[in-house]
Each structure stands twice: as structure tokens, then as C-alpha cells.
Amino acid sequence: MKSNDVLFVNPTNNGVPDSGEEALIKRPATFMIMDDLVVRPMYTNSIITLLDKFNIKDVNDLEEKTIGVGVNEAVELLRASMQSKTVLTDVFLGGKKKSS
């Protein structure tokens, strides 16, 4: 596989490659998606760095949200990603008004 090839991962197999497929990650992993759509692994040291960066002293101030992404949300994410640096806030928390 060349470095510029695109790899399709079938979401129905939980990231476990079937015969003939390749996987980027060989074991289960958890990731954090930032508001600007940067994806980071969920390592303890990266979480501590982010807490410090945003001056968060009490983890009780944080809120975890689980969201579903369907076709409509994917379209809104794509649209917002071309117009904003706060994509997740804009789409899922109504940070900016949607234009029709």
C-alpha cells in the first residue's frame, strides 16, 4: 500500500480486517476529536496537556457527549468544516447559526 492510497475500513467489522484488508490500528483504541476536527489518541498525557492548555482545574467542569452522525449531520460537518474552526460546537451545540 502506497502512502497516498486511501484505505476503506468497513465499520461493520469493528475495525478488524478481513482477509485481503489492511488495518492502520492493530488493537482497539480510543480517540478524541477536537472542535477543529483534529483527531488525537486518548492517552493520559495528552488529556493532561489539554486540561492544562484550556486551564481546566476541575474535571467536573467537563461534559462528555455521545452523538450520532447520519447523512444530515455529515453534510453539516462538511459544510461547517469549510467555514469554521469550531466545527463540532457549530454543528452539535448550535455555536453558529446555520445558513440556508
Contacts in CASP RR format, 6 or more apart in sequence:
PFRMAT RR
TARGET T0000
AUTHOR 0000-0000-0000
METHOD contacts of the structure
MODEL  1
MKSNDVLFVNPTNNGVPDSGEEALIKRPATFMIMDDLVVRPMYTNSIITL
LDKFNIKDVNDLEEKTIGVGVNEAVELLRASMQSKTVLTDVFLGGKKKSS
1 7 0 8 1.000
1 22 0 8 1.000
7 21 0 8 1.000
7 22 0 8 1.000
7 24 0 8 1.000
9 15 0 8 1.000
9 21 0 8 1.000
9 23 0 8 1.000
9 24 0 8 1.000
10 18 0 8 1.000
10 21 0 8 1.000
15 23 0 8 1.000
15 25 0 8 1.000
16 23 0 8 1.000
17 23 0 8 1.000
29 41 0 8 1.000
29 42 0 8 1.000
30 41 0 8 1.000
30 42 0 8 1.000
31 39 0 8 1.000
31 40 0 8 1.000
31 41 0 8 1.000
31 42 0 8 1.000
32 39 0 8 1.000
32 40 0 8 1.000
32 41 0 8 1.000
32 42 0 8 1.000
32 46 0 8 1.000
32 47 0 8 1.000
32 50 0 8 1.000
33 39 0 8 1.000
33 88 0 8 1.000
34 40 0 8 1.000
34 88 0 8 1.000
35 85 0 8 1.000
35 86 0 8 1.000
35 87 0 8 1.000
35 88 0 8 1.000
35 89 0 8 1.000
36 85 0 8 1.000
36 86 0 8 1.000
36 87 0 8 1.000
37 81 0 8 1.000
37 87 0 8 1.000
37 88 0 8 1.000
40 46 0 8 1.000
51 59 0 8 1.000
56 62 0 8 1.000
65 92 0 8 1.000
67 73 0 8 1.000
67 92 0 8 1.000
69 77 0 8 1.000
73 91 0 8 1.000
73 92 0 8 1.000
76 91 0 8 1.000
76 98 0 8 1.000
77 87 0 8 1.000
77 91 0 8 1.000
80 87 0 8 1.000
80 90 0 8 1.000
80 91 0 8 1.000
80 96 0 8 1.000
81 87 0 8 1.000
84 90 0 8 1.000
84 96 0 8 1.000
86 95 0 8 1.000
86 96 0 8 1.000
89 95 0 8 1.000
89 96 0 8 1.000
90 96 0 8 1.000
END
